[in-house]
Amino acid sequence: MNHLREEKRPVINISLEGLFQRVILQSGSAFSPWALAHESMTFTRHVARKLACPVLDHPALVRCMRQRPLSEIMRGPADGSCLLNCIWSHG
């Protein structure tokens, strides 16, 4: 089965004419086991500690982490054991 659209007509609507050459059909669910966050607050507090942010006062934790540059946050935990799960839960 060829999922690439070979026709000249737009995929969704006529106003998209000329914007796309090909499309790839994808599917999935936000409820897939790999997409669900598990123990996200535990991981968030772990990262906050590494950034010297407060961990018990939630509003202060959020303010502190929002002030940090992304590069500093990404250097956070070395193990990254639940990195994917935690990103999605606080997006």
PDB file of N, CA, C and O in Angstrom:
ATOM      1  N   MET A   1       0.837  -1.169   0.000  1.00  0.00           N
ATOM      2  CA  MET A   1       0.000   0.000   0.000  1.00  0.00           C
ATOM      3  C   MET A   1       0.887   1.240   0.000  1.00  0.00           C
ATOM      4  O   MET A   1       1.736   1.395   0.878  1.00  0.00           O
ATOM      5  N   ASN A   2       0.702   2.097  -0.951  1.00  0.00           N
ATOM      6  CA  ASN A   2       1.483   3.318  -1.069  1.00  0.00           C
ATOM      7  C   ASN A   2       0.778   4.451  -0.335  1.00  0.00           C
ATOM      8  O   ASN A   2      -0.313   4.866  -0.727  1.00  0.00           O
ATOM      9  N   HIS A   3       1.407   4.957   0.741  1.00  0.00           N
ATOM     10  CA  HIS A   3       0.796   6.030   1.520  1.00  0.00           C
ATOM     11  C   HIS A   3       1.185   7.413   1.008  1.00  0.00           C
ATOM     12  O   HIS A   3       0.677   8.417   1.506  1.00  0.00           O
ATOM     13  N   LEU A   4       2.068   7.481   0.034  1.00  0.00           N
ATOM     14  CA  LEU A   4       2.417   8.775  -0.533  1.00  0.00           C
ATOM     15  C   LEU A   4       1.342   9.186  -1.523  1.00  0.00           C
ATOM     16  O   LEU A   4       0.933   8.391  -2.370  1.00  0.00           O
ATOM     17  N   ARG A   5       0.897  10.395  -1.420  1.00  0.00           N
ATOM     18  CA  ARG A   5      -0.177  10.886  -2.287  1.00  0.00           C
ATOM     19  C   ARG A   5       0.438  11.328  -3.609  1.00  0.00           C
ATOM     20  O   ARG A   5       1.269  12.236  -3.633  1.00  0.00           O
ATOM     21  N   GLU A   6       0.040  10.698  -4.702  1.00  0.00           N
ATOM     22  CA  GLU A   6       0.595  10.979  -6.019  1.00  0.00           C
ATOM     23  C   GLU A   6      -0.236  11.997  -6.795  1.00  0.00           C
ATOM     24  O   GLU A   6       0.239  12.553  -7.785  1.00  0.00           O
ATOM     25  N   GLU A   7      -1.453  12.243  -6.363  1.00  0.00           N
ATOM     26  CA  GLU A   7      -2.343  13.132  -7.104  1.00  0.00           C
ATOM     27  C   GLU A   7      -1.898  14.580  -6.984  1.00  0.00           C
ATOM     28  O   GLU A   7      -1.140  14.936  -6.082  1.00  0.00           O
ATOM     29  N   LYS A   8      -2.380  15.415  -7.908  1.00  0.00           N
ATOM     30  CA  LYS A   8      -2.054  16.832  -7.897  1.00  0.00           C
ATOM     31  C   LYS A   8      -2.969  17.629  -6.975  1.00  0.00           C
ATOM     32  O   LYS A   8      -2.657  18.770  -6.634  1.00  0.00           O
ATOM     33  N   ARG A   9      -4.098  17.043  -6.566  1.00  0.00           N
ATOM     34  CA  ARG A   9      -5.022  17.756  -5.686  1.00  0.00           C
ATOM     35  C   ARG A   9      -4.417  17.895  -4.296  1.00  0.00           C
ATOM     36  O   ARG A   9      -3.652  17.031  -3.870  1.00  0.00           O
ATOM     37  N   PRO A  10      -4.750  18.977  -3.577  1.00  0.00           N
ATOM     38  CA  PRO A  10      -4.236  19.116  -2.210  1.00  0.00           C
ATOM     39  C   PRO A  10      -4.823  18.068  -1.279  1.00  0.00           C
ATOM     40  O   PRO A  10      -5.904  17.535  -1.528  1.00  0.00           O
ATOM     41  N   VAL A  11      -4.108  17.781  -0.218  1.00  0.00           N
ATOM     42  CA  VAL A  11      -4.518  16.755   0.732  1.00  0.00           C
ATOM     43  C   VAL A  11      -5.738  17.191   1.534  1.00  0.00           C
ATOM     44  O   VAL A  11      -6.686  16.415   1.663  1.00  0.00           O
ATOM     45  N   ILE A  12      -5.745  18.394   2.071  1.00  0.00           N
ATOM     46  CA  ILE A  12      -6.808  18.809   2.977  1.00  0.00           C
ATOM     47  C   ILE A  12      -7.773  19.787   2.333  1.00  0.00           C
ATOM     48  O   ILE A  12      -8.987  19.594   2.409  1.00  0.00           O
ATOM     49  N   ASN A  13      -7.269  20.810   1.715  1.00  0.00           N
ATOM     50  CA  ASN A  13      -8.167  21.809   1.158  1.00  0.00           C
ATOM     51  C   ASN A  13      -7.474  22.594   0.060  1.00  0.00           C
ATOM     52  O   ASN A  13      -6.245  22.657   0.010  1.00  0.00           O
ATOM     53  N   ILE A  14      -8.246  23.178  -0.801  1.00  0.00           N
ATOM     54  CA  ILE A  14      -7.732  23.831  -2.015  1.00  0.00           C
ATOM     55  C   ILE A  14      -6.765  24.968  -1.684  1.00  0.00           C
ATOM     56  O   ILE A  14      -5.882  25.262  -2.490  1.00  0.00           O
ATOM     57  N   SER A  15      -6.903  25.612  -0.533  1.00  0.00           N
ATOM     58  CA  SER A  15      -6.013  26.727  -0.183  1.00  0.00           C
ATOM     59  C   SER A  15      -4.575  26.258   0.078  1.00  0.00           C
ATOM     60  O   SER A  15      -3.666  27.083   0.173  1.00  0.00           O
ATOM     61  N   LEU A  16      -4.366  24.955   0.193  1.00  0.00           N
ATOM     62  CA  LEU A  16      -3.027  24.412   0.415  1.00  0.00           C
ATOM     63  C   LEU A  16      -2.317  24.062  -0.893  1.00  0.00           C
ATOM     64  O   LEU A  16      -1.201  23.543  -0.872  1.00  0.00           O
ATOM     65  N   GLU A  17      -2.946  24.338  -2.009  1.00  0.00           N
ATOM     66  CA  GLU A  17      -2.394  24.014  -3.330  1.00  0.00           C
ATOM     67  C   GLU A  17      -0.966  24.542  -3.453  1.00  0.00           C
ATOM     68  O   GLU A  17      -0.713  25.723  -3.217  1.00  0.00           O
ATOM     69  N   GLY A  18      -0.048  23.674  -3.818  1.00  0.00           N
ATOM     70  CA  GLY A  18       1.336  24.043  -4.046  1.00  0.00           C
ATOM     71  C   GLY A  18       2.217  24.082  -2.804  1.00  0.00           C
ATOM     72  O   GLY A  18       3.427  24.271  -2.925  1.00  0.00           O
ATOM     73  N   LEU A  19       1.652  23.912  -1.621  1.00  0.00           N
ATOM     74  CA  LEU A  19       2.452  23.973  -0.401  1.00  0.00           C
ATOM     75  C   LEU A  19       3.149  22.656  -0.077  1.00  0.00           C
ATOM     76  O   LEU A  19       4.191  22.646   0.577  1.00  0.00           O
ATOM     77  N   PHE A  20       2.574  21.547  -0.534  1.00  0.00           N
ATOM     78  CA  PHE A  20       3.127  20.233  -0.223  1.00  0.00           C
ATOM     79  C   PHE A  20       3.352  19.447  -1.495  1.00  0.00           C
ATOM     80  O   PHE A  20       2.553  19.522  -2.429  1.00  0.00           O
ATOM     81  N   GLN A  21       4.447  18.686  -1.536  1.00  0.00           N
ATOM     82  CA  GLN A  21       4.703  17.803  -2.665  1.00  0.00           C
ATOM     83  C   GLN A  21       4.264  16.383  -2.352  1.00  0.00           C
ATOM     84  O   GLN A  21       3.748  15.685  -3.225  1.00  0.00           O
ATOM     85  N   ARG A  22       4.464  15.953  -1.119  1.00  0.00           N
ATOM     86  CA  ARG A  22       4.096  14.605  -0.691  1.00  0.00           C
ATOM     87  C   ARG A  22       3.648  14.665   0.767  1.00  0.00           C
ATOM     88  O   ARG A  22       3.940  15.628   1.477  1.00  0.00           O
ATOM     89  N   VAL A  23       2.937  13.630   1.203  1.00  0.00           N
ATOM     90  CA  VAL A  23       2.542  13.541   2.610  1.00  0.00           C
ATOM     91  C   VAL A  23       2.833  12.142   3.121  1.00  0.00           C
ATOM     92  O   VAL A  23       2.891  11.185   2.349  1.00  0.00           O
ATOM     93  N   ILE A  24       3.013  12.037   4.406  1.00  0.00           N
ATOM     94  CA  ILE A  24       3.186  10.743   5.063  1.00  0.00           C
ATOM     95  C   ILE A  24       2.073  10.613   6.086  1.00  0.00           C
ATOM     96  O   ILE A  24       1.923  11.471   6.956  1.00  0.00           O
ATOM     97  N   LEU A  25       1.298   9.556   5.989  1.00  0.00           N
ATOM     98  CA  LEU A  25       0.217   9.329   6.934  1.00  0.00           C
ATOM     99  C   LEU A  25       0.788   8.738   8.216  1.00  0.00           C
ATOM    100  O   LEU A  25       1.568   7.787   8.177  1.00  0.00           O
ATOM    101  N   GLN A  26       0.396   9.303   9.342  1.00  0.00           N
ATOM    102  CA  GLN A  26       0.843   8.800  10.635  1.00  0.00           C
ATOM    103  C   GLN A  26      -0.350   8.713  11.568  1.00  0.00           C
ATOM    104  O   GLN A  26      -1.336   9.434  11.414  1.00  0.00           O
ATOM    105  N   SER A  27      -0.244   7.832  12.523  1.00  0.00           N
ATOM    106  CA  SER A  27      -1.308   7.742  13.516  1.00  0.00           C
ATOM    107  C   SER A  27      -0.694   7.366  14.850  1.00  0.00           C
ATOM    108  O   SER A  27       0.464   6.955  14.925  1.00  0.00           O
ATOM    109  N   GLY A  28      -1.470   7.509  15.879  1.00  0.00           N
ATOM    110  CA  GLY A  28      -1.010   7.176  17.216  1.00  0.00           C
ATOM    111  C   GLY A  28      -2.017   7.688  18.220  1.00  0.00           C
ATOM    112  O   GLY A  28      -3.035   8.276  17.851  1.00  0.00           O
ATOM    113  N   SER A  29      -1.737   7.469  19.463  1.00  0.00           N
ATOM    114  CA  SER A  29      -2.646   7.903  20.512  1.00  0.00           C
ATOM    115  C   SER A  29      -1.866   8.509  21.667  1.00  0.00           C
ATOM    116  O   SER A  29      -0.819   7.994  22.060  1.00  0.00           O
ATOM    117  N   ALA A  30      -2.376   9.593  22.199  1.00  0.00           N
ATOM    118  CA  ALA A  30      -1.752  10.204  23.372  1.00  0.00           C
ATOM    119  C   ALA A  30      -1.897   9.310  24.593  1.00  0.00           C
ATOM    120  O   ALA A  30      -1.267   9.554  25.623  1.00  0.00           O
ATOM    121  N   PHE A  31      -2.725   8.275  24.482  1.00  0.00           N
ATOM    122  CA  PHE A  31      -2.937   7.364  25.605  1.00  0.00           C
ATOM    123  C   PHE A  31      -2.098   6.093  25.501  1.00  0.00           C
ATOM    124  O   PHE A  31      -2.290   5.165  26.286  1.00  0.00           O
ATOM    125  N   SER A  32      -1.176   6.037  24.548  1.00  0.00           N
ATOM    126  CA  SER A  32      -0.271   4.897  24.445  1.00  0.00           C
ATOM    127  C   SER A  32       0.588   4.841  25.704  1.00  0.00           C
ATOM    128  O   SER A  32       0.933   5.886  26.256  1.00  0.00           O
ATOM    129  N   PRO A  33       0.935   3.653  26.166  1.00  0.00           N
ATOM    130  CA  PRO A  33       1.731   3.546  27.398  1.00  0.00           C
ATOM    131  C   PRO A  33       3.024   4.358  27.359  1.00  0.00           C
ATOM    132  O   PRO A  33       3.420   4.922  28.379  1.00  0.00           O
ATOM    133  N   TRP A  34       3.686   4.430  26.214  1.00  0.00           N
ATOM    134  CA  TRP A  34       4.941   5.165  26.126  1.00  0.00           C
ATOM    135  C   TRP A  34       4.720   6.672  26.162  1.00  0.00           C
ATOM    136  O   TRP A  34       5.663   7.419  26.424  1.00  0.00           O
ATOM    137  N   ALA A  35       3.493   7.142  25.906  1.00  0.00           N
ATOM    138  CA  ALA A  35       3.219   8.575  25.863  1.00  0.00           C
ATOM    139  C   ALA A  35       2.734   9.128  27.203  1.00  0.00           C
ATOM    140  O   ALA A  35       2.656  10.344  27.377  1.00  0.00           O
ATOM    141  N   LEU A  36       2.415   8.262  28.131  1.00  0.00           N
ATOM    142  CA  LEU A  36       1.895   8.709  29.423  1.00  0.00           C
ATOM    143  C   LEU A  36       3.031   9.021  30.393  1.00  0.00           C
ATOM    144  O   LEU A  36       4.030   8.303  30.442  1.00  0.00           O
ATOM    145  N   ALA A  37       2.873  10.076  31.148  1.00  0.00           N
ATOM    146  CA  ALA A  37       3.886  10.470  32.130  1.00  0.00           C
ATOM    147  C   ALA A  37       3.690   9.686  33.420  1.00  0.00           C
ATOM    148  O   ALA A  37       2.580   9.603  33.944  1.00  0.00           O
ATOM    149  N   HIS A  38       4.760   9.121  33.918  1.00  0.00           N
ATOM    150  CA  HIS A  38       4.741   8.386  35.183  1.00  0.00           C
ATOM    151  C   HIS A  38       5.741   9.049  36.126  1.00  0.00           C
ATOM    152  O   HIS A  38       6.887   9.291  35.748  1.00  0.00           O
ATOM    153  N   GLU A  39       5.317   9.338  37.335  1.00  0.00           N
ATOM    154  CA  GLU A  39       6.195   9.948  38.339  1.00  0.00           C
ATOM    155  C   GLU A  39       6.816  11.257  37.842  1.00  0.00           C
ATOM    156  O   GLU A  39       7.990  11.525  38.099  1.00  0.00           O
ATOM    157  N   SER A  40       6.038  12.059  37.140  1.00  0.00           N
ATOM    158  CA  SER A  40       6.587  13.282  36.556  1.00  0.00           C
ATOM    159  C   SER A  40       7.003  14.308  37.607  1.00  0.00           C
ATOM    160  O   SER A  40       8.000  15.004  37.417  1.00  0.00           O
ATOM    161  N   MET A  41       6.266  14.418  38.705  1.00  0.00           N
ATOM    162  CA  MET A  41       6.657  15.384  39.741  1.00  0.00           C
ATOM    163  C   MET A  41       7.946  14.960  40.443  1.00  0.00           C
ATOM    164  O   MET A  41       8.742  15.808  40.846  1.00  0.00           O
ATOM    165  N   THR A  42       8.150  13.666  40.587  1.00  0.00           N
ATOM    166  CA  THR A  42       9.401  13.186  41.177  1.00  0.00           C
ATOM    167  C   THR A  42      10.574  13.622  40.312  1.00  0.00           C
ATOM    168  O   THR A  42      11.578  14.120  40.820  1.00  0.00           O
ATOM    169  N   PHE A  43      10.444  13.433  39.015  1.00  0.00           N
ATOM    170  CA  PHE A  43      11.510  13.816  38.092  1.00  0.00           C
ATOM    171  C   PHE A  43      11.674  15.336  38.055  1.00  0.00           C
ATOM    172  O   PHE A  43      12.796  15.842  38.024  1.00  0.00           O
ATOM    173  N   THR A  44      10.550  16.063  38.059  1.00  0.00           N
ATOM    174  CA  THR A  44      10.606  17.525  38.045  1.00  0.00           C
ATOM    175  C   THR A  44      11.368  18.041  39.261  1.00  0.00           C
ATOM    176  O   THR A  44      12.203  18.937  39.141  1.00  0.00           O
ATOM    177  N   ARG A  45      11.083  17.481  40.418  1.00  0.00           N
ATOM    178  CA  ARG A  45      11.792  17.893  41.637  1.00  0.00           C
ATOM    179  C   ARG A  45      13.279  17.530  41.568  1.00  0.00           C
ATOM    180  O   ARG A  45      14.129  18.269  42.065  1.00  0.00           O
ATOM    181  N   HIS A  46      13.577  16.407  40.958  1.00  0.00           N
ATOM    182  CA  HIS A  46      14.971  15.992  40.775  1.00  0.00           C
ATOM    183  C   HIS A  46      15.718  17.033  39.931  1.00  0.00           C
ATOM    184  O   HIS A  46      16.823  17.449  40.281  1.00  0.00           O
ATOM    185  N   VAL A  47      15.111  17.443  38.831  1.00  0.00           N
ATOM    186  CA  VAL A  47      15.721  18.456  37.962  1.00  0.00           C
ATOM    187  C   VAL A  47      15.819  19.785  38.710  1.00  0.00           C
ATOM    188  O   VAL A  47      16.839  20.470  38.630  1.00  0.00           O
ATOM    189  N   ALA A  48      14.758  20.151  39.436  1.00  0.00           N
ATOM    190  CA  ALA A  48      14.757  21.414  40.185  1.00  0.00           C
ATOM    191  C   ALA A  48      15.903  21.457  41.193  1.00  0.00           C
ATOM    192  O   ALA A  48      16.562  22.485  41.340  1.00  0.00           O
ATOM    193  N   ARG A  49      16.140  20.353  41.880  1.00  0.00           N
ATOM    194  CA  ARG A  49      17.254  20.300  42.845  1.00  0.00           C
ATOM    195  C   ARG A  49      18.587  20.556  42.147  1.00  0.00           C
ATOM    196  O   ARG A  49      19.433  21.291  42.657  1.00  0.00           O
ATOM    197  N   LYS A  50      18.764  19.946  40.982  1.00  0.00           N
ATOM    198  CA  LYS A  50      20.010  20.128  40.221  1.00  0.00           C
ATOM    199  C   LYS A  50      20.186  21.583  39.799  1.00  0.00           C
ATOM    200  O   LYS A  50      21.311  22.056  39.636  1.00  0.00           O
ATOM    201  N   LEU A  51      19.056  22.299  39.619  1.00  0.00           N
ATOM    202  CA  LEU A  51      19.100  23.699  39.198  1.00  0.00           C
ATOM    203  C   LEU A  51      19.057  24.657  40.387  1.00  0.00           C
ATOM    204  O   LEU A  51      18.980  25.872  40.205  1.00  0.00           O
ATOM    205  N   ALA A  52      19.106  24.113  41.601  1.00  0.00           N
ATOM    206  CA  ALA A  52      19.019  24.905  42.836  1.00  0.00           C
ATOM    207  C   ALA A  52      17.702  25.673  42.920  1.00  0.00           C
ATOM    208  O   ALA A  52      17.672  26.802  43.411  1.00  0.00           O
ATOM    209  N   CYS A  53      16.629  25.074  42.448  1.00  0.00           N
ATOM    210  CA  CYS A  53      15.288  25.655  42.543  1.00  0.00           C
ATOM    211  C   CYS A  53      14.570  25.041  43.740  1.00  0.00           C
ATOM    212  O   CYS A  53      14.881  23.916  44.133  1.00  0.00           O
ATOM    213  N   PRO A  54      13.613  25.761  44.327  1.00  0.00           N
ATOM    214  CA  PRO A  54      12.844  25.187  45.436  1.00  0.00           C
ATOM    215  C   PRO A  54      12.008  24.007  44.948  1.00  0.00           C
ATOM    216  O   PRO A  54      11.545  24.000  43.808  1.00  0.00           O
ATOM    217  N   VAL A  55      11.817  23.017  45.806  1.00  0.00           N
ATOM    218  CA  VAL A  55      11.064  21.834  45.382  1.00  0.00           C
ATOM    219  C   VAL A  55       9.737  21.664  46.110  1.00  0.00           C
ATOM    220  O   VAL A  55       8.884  20.906  45.646  1.00  0.00           O
ATOM    221  N   LEU A  56       9.538  22.339  47.225  1.00  0.00           N
ATOM    222  CA  LEU A  56       8.299  22.160  47.983  1.00  0.00           C
ATOM    223  C   LEU A  56       7.238  23.204  47.638  1.00  0.00           C
ATOM    224  O   LEU A  56       6.044  22.927  47.749  1.00  0.00           O
ATOM    225  N   ASP A  57       7.652  24.382  47.228  1.00  0.00           N
ATOM    226  CA  ASP A  57       6.729  25.454  46.853  1.00  0.00           C
ATOM    227  C   ASP A  57       6.540  25.406  45.336  1.00  0.00           C
ATOM    228  O   ASP A  57       7.382  25.888  44.579  1.00  0.00           O
ATOM    229  N   HIS A  58       5.419  24.816  44.905  1.00  0.00           N
ATOM    230  CA  HIS A  58       5.210  24.582  43.472  1.00  0.00           C
ATOM    231  C   HIS A  58       5.287  25.861  42.633  1.00  0.00           C
ATOM    232  O   HIS A  58       6.007  25.868  41.634  1.00  0.00           O
ATOM    233  N   PRO A  59       4.581  26.948  42.986  1.00  0.00           N
ATOM    234  CA  PRO A  59       4.691  28.173  42.173  1.00  0.00           C
ATOM    235  C   PRO A  59       6.129  28.692  42.081  1.00  0.00           C
ATOM    236  O   PRO A  59       6.554  29.162  41.026  1.00  0.00           O
ATOM    237  N   ALA A  60       6.873  28.606  43.183  1.00  0.00           N
ATOM    238  CA  ALA A  60       8.269  29.056  43.168  1.00  0.00           C
ATOM    239  C   ALA A  60       9.125  28.142  42.293  1.00  0.00           C
ATOM    240  O   ALA A  60      10.012  28.617  41.584  1.00  0.00           O
ATOM    241  N   LEU A  61       8.867  26.843  42.339  1.00  0.00           N
ATOM    242  CA  LEU A  61       9.581  25.885  41.495  1.00  0.00           C
ATOM    243  C   LEU A  61       9.369  26.232  40.025  1.00  0.00           C
ATOM    244  O   LEU A  61      10.324  26.283  39.249  1.00  0.00           O
ATOM    245  N   VAL A  62       8.114  26.471  39.646  1.00  0.00           N
ATOM    246  CA  VAL A  62       7.797  26.797  38.247  1.00  0.00           C
ATOM    247  C   VAL A  62       8.474  28.102  37.839  1.00  0.00           C
ATOM    248  O   VAL A  62       9.076  28.176  36.767  1.00  0.00           O
ATOM    249  N   ARG A  63       8.381  29.131  38.680  1.00  0.00           N
ATOM    250  CA  ARG A  63       9.019  30.421  38.366  1.00  0.00           C
ATOM    251  C   ARG A  63      10.524  30.249  38.176  1.00  0.00           C
ATOM    252  O   ARG A  63      11.104  30.774  37.225  1.00  0.00           O
ATOM    253  N   CYS A  64      11.140  29.517  39.079  1.00  0.00           N
ATOM    254  CA  CYS A  64      12.586  29.299  39.017  1.00  0.00           C
ATOM    255  C   CYS A  64      12.985  28.578  37.728  1.00  0.00           C
ATOM    256  O   CYS A  64      13.908  29.002  37.033  1.00  0.00           O
ATOM    257  N   MET A  65      12.287  27.494  37.418  1.00  0.00           N
ATOM    258  CA  MET A  65      12.651  26.714  36.230  1.00  0.00           C
ATOM    259  C   MET A  65      12.385  27.487  34.944  1.00  0.00           C
ATOM    260  O   MET A  65      13.115  27.324  33.967  1.00  0.00           O
ATOM    261  N   ARG A  66      11.361  28.317  34.931  1.00  0.00           N
ATOM    262  CA  ARG A  66      11.071  29.128  33.737  1.00  0.00           C
ATOM    263  C   ARG A  66      12.146  30.180  33.491  1.00  0.00           C
ATOM    264  O   ARG A  66      12.318  30.636  32.360  1.00  0.00           O
ATOM    265  N   GLN A  67      12.859  30.563  34.522  1.00  0.00           N
ATOM    266  CA  GLN A  67      13.914  31.567  34.376  1.00  0.00           C
ATOM    267  C   GLN A  67      15.233  30.956  33.911  1.00  0.00           C
ATOM    268  O   GLN A  67      16.153  31.681  33.532  1.00  0.00           O
ATOM    269  N   ARG A  68      15.329  29.652  33.935  1.00  0.00           N
ATOM    270  CA  ARG A  68      16.565  28.978  33.529  1.00  0.00           C
ATOM    271  C   ARG A  68      16.603  28.821  32.013  1.00  0.00           C
ATOM    272  O   ARG A  68      15.574  28.557  31.391  1.00  0.00           O
ATOM    273  N   PRO A  69      17.782  28.981  31.415  1.00  0.00           N
ATOM    274  CA  PRO A  69      17.893  28.723  29.975  1.00  0.00           C
ATOM    275  C   PRO A  69      17.728  27.225  29.693  1.00  0.00           C
ATOM    276  O   PRO A  69      18.080  26.385  30.521  1.00  0.00           O
ATOM    277  N   LEU A  70      17.200  26.913  28.538  1.00  0.00           N
ATOM    278  CA  LEU A  70      16.974  25.518  28.157  1.00  0.00           C
ATOM    279  C   LEU A  70      18.259  24.703  28.239  1.00  0.00           C
ATOM    280  O   LEU A  70      18.239  23.552  28.677  1.00  0.00           O
ATOM    281  N   SER A  71      19.362  25.288  27.824  1.00  0.00           N
ATOM    282  CA  SER A  71      20.634  24.546  27.844  1.00  0.00           C
ATOM    283  C   SER A  71      20.983  24.083  29.261  1.00  0.00           C
ATOM    284  O   SER A  71      21.529  22.995  29.444  1.00  0.00           O
ATOM    285  N   GLU A  72      20.668  24.904  30.257  1.00  0.00           N
ATOM    286  CA  GLU A  72      20.945  24.535  31.649  1.00  0.00           C
ATOM    287  C   GLU A  72      20.012  23.413  32.103  1.00  0.00           C
ATOM    288  O   GLU A  72      20.438  22.490  32.798  1.00  0.00           O
ATOM    289  N   ILE A  73      18.747  23.493  31.712  1.00  0.00           N
ATOM    290  CA  ILE A  73      17.781  22.451  32.075  1.00  0.00           C
ATOM    291  C   ILE A  73      18.155  21.127  31.419  1.00  0.00           C
ATOM    292  O   ILE A  73      18.052  20.073  32.047  1.00  0.00           O
ATOM    293  N   MET A  74      18.581  21.171  30.177  1.00  0.00           N
ATOM    294  CA  MET A  74      18.929  19.948  29.456  1.00  0.00           C
ATOM    295  C   MET A  74      20.170  19.281  30.040  1.00  0.00           C
ATOM    296  O   MET A  74      20.348  18.074  29.873  1.00  0.00           O
ATOM    297  N   ARG A  75      21.021  20.026  30.711  1.00  0.00           N
ATOM    298  CA  ARG A  75      22.196  19.436  31.374  1.00  0.00           C
ATOM    299  C   ARG A  75      21.812  18.790  32.694  1.00  0.00           C
ATOM    300  O   ARG A  75      22.641  18.121  33.310  1.00  0.00           O
ATOM    301  N   GLY A  76      20.593  18.971  33.138  1.00  0.00           N
ATOM    302  CA  GLY A  76      20.083  18.487  34.418  1.00  0.00           C
ATOM    303  C   GLY A  76      20.489  17.083  34.794  1.00  0.00           C
ATOM    304  O   GLY A  76      21.661  16.847  35.085  1.00  0.00           O
ATOM    305  N   PRO A  77      19.566  16.143  34.801  1.00  0.00           N
ATOM    306  CA  PRO A  77      19.873  14.791  35.275  1.00  0.00           C
ATOM    307  C   PRO A  77      20.722  14.025  34.269  1.00  0.00           C
ATOM    308  O   PRO A  77      20.479  14.077  33.063  1.00  0.00           O
ATOM    309  N   ALA A  78      21.713  13.320  34.781  1.00  0.00           N
ATOM    310  CA  ALA A  78      22.588  12.540  33.907  1.00  0.00           C
ATOM    311  C   ALA A  78      21.924  11.256  33.440  1.00  0.00           C
ATOM    312  O   ALA A  78      22.193  10.787  32.335  1.00  0.00           O
ATOM    313  N   ASP A  79      21.057  10.681  34.271  1.00  0.00           N
ATOM    314  CA  ASP A  79      20.487   9.385  33.899  1.00  0.00           C
ATOM    315  C   ASP A  79      19.365   9.509  32.872  1.00  0.00           C
ATOM    316  O   ASP A  79      19.223   8.630  32.023  1.00  0.00           O
ATOM    317  N   GLY A  80      18.565  10.574  32.922  1.00  0.00           N
ATOM    318  CA  GLY A  80      17.486  10.759  31.958  1.00  0.00           C
ATOM    319  C   GLY A  80      16.467   9.643  31.958  1.00  0.00           C
ATOM    320  O   GLY A  80      15.800   9.422  30.948  1.00  0.00           O
ATOM    321  N   SER A  81      16.330   8.933  33.064  1.00  0.00           N
ATOM    322  CA  SER A  81      15.504   7.731  33.103  1.00  0.00           C
ATOM    323  C   SER A  81      14.047   7.955  32.730  1.00  0.00           C
ATOM    324  O   SER A  81      13.417   7.066  32.157  1.00  0.00           O
ATOM    325  N   CYS A  82      13.504   9.114  33.041  1.00  0.00           N
ATOM    326  CA  CYS A  82      12.105   9.330  32.659  1.00  0.00           C
ATOM    327  C   CYS A  82      11.961  10.611  31.860  1.00  0.00           C
ATOM    328  O   CYS A  82      10.906  11.244  31.889  1.00  0.00           O
ATOM    329  N   LEU A  83      13.002  10.999  31.154  1.00  0.00           N
ATOM    330  CA  LEU A  83      12.995  12.262  30.433  1.00  0.00           C
ATOM    331  C   LEU A  83      11.805  12.390  29.494  1.00  0.00           C
ATOM    332  O   LEU A  83      11.113  13.408  29.522  1.00  0.00           O
ATOM    333  N   LEU A  84      11.552  11.392  28.670  1.00  0.00           N
ATOM    334  CA  LEU A  84      10.437  11.491  27.728  1.00  0.00           C
ATOM    335  C   LEU A  84       9.106  11.634  28.445  1.00  0.00           C
ATOM    336  O   LEU A  84       8.290  12.478  28.074  1.00  0.00           O
ATOM    337  N   ASN A  85       8.881  10.834  29.452  1.00  0.00           N
ATOM    338  CA  ASN A  85       7.619  10.910  30.179  1.00  0.00           C
ATOM    339  C   ASN A  85       7.415  12.267  30.829  1.00  0.00           C
ATOM    340  O   ASN A  85       6.297  12.783  30.837  1.00  0.00           O
ATOM    341  N   CYS A  86       8.449  12.840  31.362  1.00  0.00           N
ATOM    342  CA  CYS A  86       8.297  14.080  32.123  1.00  0.00           C
ATOM    343  C   CYS A  86       8.092  15.287  31.228  1.00  0.00           C
ATOM    344  O   CYS A  86       7.365  16.208  31.599  1.00  0.00           O
ATOM    345  N   ILE A  87       8.701  15.305  30.087  1.00  0.00           N
ATOM    346  CA  ILE A  87       8.511  16.429  29.173  1.00  0.00           C
ATOM    347  C   ILE A  87       7.053  16.553  28.787  1.00  0.00           C
ATOM    348  O   ILE A  87       6.501  17.653  28.805  1.00  0.00           O
ATOM    349  N   TRP A  88       6.425  15.456  28.442  1.00  0.00           N
ATOM    350  CA  TRP A  88       5.041  15.513  27.975  1.00  0.00           C
ATOM    351  C   TRP A  88       4.070  15.922  29.059  1.00  0.00           C
ATOM    352  O   TRP A  88       3.048  16.535  28.751  1.00  0.00           O
ATOM    353  N   SER A  89       4.336  15.619  30.288  1.00  0.00           N
ATOM    354  CA  SER A  89       3.363  15.911  31.336  1.00  0.00           C
ATOM    355  C   SER A  89       3.304  17.384  31.706  1.00  0.00           C
ATOM    356  O   SER A  89       2.287  17.849  32.220  1.00  0.00           O
ATOM    357  N   HIS A  90       4.370  18.121  31.456  1.00  0.00           N
ATOM    358  CA  HIS A  90       4.382  19.528  31.846  1.00  0.00           C
ATOM    359  C   HIS A  90       4.431  20.456  30.652  1.00  0.00           C
ATOM    360  O   HIS A  90       4.596  21.664  30.819  1.00  0.00           O
ATOM    361  N   GLY A  91       4.289  19.911  29.436  1.00  0.00           N
ATOM    362  CA  GLY A  91       4.395  20.682  28.214  1.00  0.00           C
ATOM    363  C   GLY A  91       3.654  21.923  28.256  1.00  0.00           C
ATOM    364  O   GLY A  91       3.657  22.677  27.283  1.00  0.00           O
TER     365      GLY A  91
END
